[in-house]
Amino acid sequence: MRCHLLHLEEEEEEEEQDPLAVNYGEVPLPDLQSVLVRGRAQAIRAVGKKMAFVAVRERGFTVQCVVTEQEGSVSRQMVKFVASLNRESIVDVRGTLTLPSSPMKGASQPSPPSPINLEDAARSEAEIEKALQLVRVNQDARLNFRVLDIRTPANQGIFRIQSQVGNAVLVILRLFEIHTPKLIAGSSEGGSAVFKLDYKGRPTCLAQSPQLHKQMSICGDFGRVFEIGPVFRAEDSYTQRHLCEFTGLDVEMEIKKYYFEVMDIMDQLFVAMFDSLNVSCKKELEAIGRQYPFEPLKYLRKTLRLTFQEGFQMLKDAGVEIDPLGDLNTEVERKLGQLILEKYGTEFYILRHYPLAVRPFYTMLCYDNPAYSNSFDVFSRGEEIISGAQRVHVPEFLTKRAESCGIDVKTIETYIDSFRYGAPPHGGFGAGLERVVMLFCGLNNIRKTSLFPRDPLRISPREDLVVMVL
Amino acid sequence: MRCHLLHLEEEEEEEEQDPLAVNYGEVPLPDLQSVLVRGRAQAIRAVGKKMAFVAVRERGFTVQCVVTEQEGSVSRQMVKFVASLNRESIVDVRGTLTLPSSPMKGASQPSPPSPINLEDAARSEAEIEKALQLVRVNQDARLNFRVLDIRTPANQGIFRIQSQVGNAVLVILRLFEIHTPKLIAGSSEGGSAVFKLDYKGRPTCLAQSPQLHKQMSICGDFGRVFEIGPVFRAEDSYTQRHLCEFTGLDVEMEIKKYYFEVMDIMDQLFVAMFDSLNVSCKKELEAIGRQYPFEPLKYLRKTLRLTFQEGFQMLKDAGVEIDPLGDLNTEVERKLGQLILEKYGTEFYILRHYPLAVRPFYTMLCYDNPAYSNSFDVFSRGEEIISGAQRVHVPEFLTKRAESCGIDVKTIETYIDSFRYGAPPHGGFGAGLERVVMLFCGLNNIRKTSLFPRDPLRISPREDLVVMVL
């Protein structure tokens, strides 16, 4: 066996010259030899001075390696070198593969240099509760050492699934992908939840959504578009389900006849996406479930569509009284989710035809009942993950709607002007990628599905790179 | 023929009641009738008071419609209504499809309400120069009325191709897609080219590249990752090839043996992408070429790889003397591109093994000649579009490199710390999506390939939406 150590934290002590030194040690950096296994030293154990075990992990898989003193190839110093490896070091191992006579029972190391022990970080609550002496790695420690944390099987699974969700949008829908600007001129009088910056003396802010530009793309005859990109909300939200930067998944499209077409696209996309995740990410879902147990999301072949009024009635029948023209709060949404699961056997459904009063002024109203709107929300496990609607595409009518909502029309001239040169009927929807993944996997905190989450208390790691990028 | 007008700028004058009014007019908004053609009124012409022609465009295609006074179905008022349509209005037309006895020769309208005439916006320079009375729509007017401008066949082609480039990255590489944060804590002492903002009293800036986070993903054992997302540079660049916000296309990957693996992935990706664009976007490329004539990009099945020294020698042989350990300027790059095209018949090639002194400190040096680095640039039509390298993954060595480049190591602690818990050898590359498309299509200005370009003089349209988004 040869062991090439690519990464070593501490300097080795001065030692006697080893005539077999050529068989191990630090690799001359760029000139790697042919190798059999490269992975991380997950656990290291010495047995006396003549033998050492190393469990080498390469993503989900582990190989047990053993080095034994042997004249002419393995020196005692080599055994010592191996036994003193730091956990999580990357090692190259060339050796003979055999079935172990007995499984490796344990491994220990006096002072692990890594601030998070991966075995601790990968345990489920149930395991931790069963054995009281185990370390619980809290969310903050995980995020402080995210490069270590994201190596756990559950995290590898979560971000593989996140990646697959993005792929699915592209592969299933085959729409026109756009990239809209995030730097937006404007002093943003109205919004406190906006990130403001100054660019050459002009007030500028960060886009809170691609709403304006995706609608402009439709006015530019792009037909059907989607965008996956960052969305910025400077909100003071300290909940388990809000971030101040997240990944927006936005669709906008021409409508031929009715806003049901938008729901059809959403339906087709998400059912196909869930199907594909269940098939292609089976192992990832299992890995997540081992640490964070959850039941697979229950969804129907064709997504259930209830009107807001039907939802209202179900709640009323269950003794929950709400304003028939008001919005649902989080608690009521969860209750409705529960009622719908019991009655229809699905945790994924559409609530459509929302009261006009609780939707943005640019939402198209229902032709036959202007107290309601051509809009919908989509729920997963009782929480809203998607919001969609037909938009008002006629500038004169948009102006009227803004006025009747008490908006100073002068402040939204750019938006209204976008529809002055002929705008087709259109609609769309927006989802948050992190929330979609969180609720598909039944996770309890959106920070678990954001690679480097940003919230009002965390905008790190720091950016050192401003001095580095050429 | 029925004509449903969905959008009308000016109020109609008061007129006598039309008994056939039911056969035309504005559509009750959400309740559209079954239609045959929906498109834009591109050109309108009245022939006396009894007949009118309308050319209706749906993306690339045009249908000529004719309405003639006819007792019981078409009134004179209807003909007048059609003749007074605004250009670029969206119309629904139900009628009988026939071959025209003679082609529509012209169309006129006294005062087009749309600030850009699409026929003007779609003309090539050659056409404009041939006929001096034609209007030239300049770049600024185009960007001021981008919703109109992007309807030209060339622009429809450009953004379809941009969309396909993104698809290609995903479909060809099948890597792990990540979404890294754009909000980065830090006061960014070193960089003037950074957008700064203040978030709850903490200095924050916008990511200039996903460099740190994509490398952290590799340290987190993600293997091979890519990201397509916005990149922000507050530079004072007023060139044809710089934007202050563009779409970065970034790849980062573990290296098994040598940095050639990174070039292999780049090579495989771009050759397959160019092949796929040439096949699947044939019509789009033709549409672009009609307005902005260009020769197809010349590239080889396996991308040519020259060392910096070979490039140096070619330039020297052609009488161009440069510093053998310095960088190439834009002019020299173009000259080298020309020499390589003549000698090797390709406009797409890799120049590798750059002098270490002209690359960022985190670039891995060549093991056998530390004056050079394991890095490369890729050129398309004589301009750099991709920059890549192996990175230094050993924190102690990274510290030394930073010091020898005169960087205060304290300011880049976060970056160096990311490699302390075991980092595999790795490398990657970054490209700008807009520049890739610009040079593939031989365009002369990067604003042509950015949907809503941002440069030091333009951060508009304004953001009205801060008051609108719920």
Interface residues (C-beta under 8 A of the other chain):
Chain A: L6 H7 E9 P28 L29 P30 D31 L32 S34 V35 R38 R40 A41 R59 N86 E88 S89 I90 P113 S114 P115 F145 R146 V147 L148 D149 I150 R151 N155 Q156 F159 R160 Q162 S163 G166 N167 L170 V171 F176 E177 I178 H179 T180 P181 K182 L183 I184 A185 G186 S188 E189 G190 G191 A193 V194 F195 K196 L197 D198 Y199 K200 R202 T204 C205 L206 A207 Q208 S209 Q211 L212 H213 M216 S217 C219 G220 D221 F222 G223 I228 G229 P230 F232 A234 C244 E245 T247 K256 K257 Y258 Y259 V358 R359 P360 F361 Y362 M364 L365 C366 Y367 N374 S387 Q390 H393 V394 F397 I407 T411 I412 E413 T414 Y415 S418 F419 R420 Y421 G422 A423 P424 P425 L433 L451 F452 P453 R454 P456 I459 S460 P461 R462 E463 D464 L465 V466 V467 M468 V469 L470
Chain B: L6 H7 E9 P28 L29 P30 D31 L32 S34 V35 R38 R40 A41 R59 N86 E88 S89 I90 P113 S114 P115 F145 R146 V147 L148 D149 I150 R151 N155 Q156 F159 R160 Q162 S163 G166 N167 L170 V171 F176 E177 I178 H179 T180 P181 K182 L183 I184 A185 G186 S188 E189 G190 G191 A193 V194 F195 K196 L197 D198 Y199 K200 R202 T204 C205 L206 A207 Q208 S209 Q211 L212 H213 M216 S217 C219 G220 D221 F222 G223 I228 G229 P230 F232 A234 C244 E245 T247 K256 K257 Y258 Y259 R359 P360 F361 Y362 M364 C366 Y367 N374 S387 Q390 H393 V394 F397 I407 T411 I412 E413 T414 Y415 S418 F419 R420 Y421 G422 A423 P424 P425 L433 L451 F452 P453 R454 P456 I459 S460 P461 R462 E463 D464 L465 V466 V467 M468 V469 L470
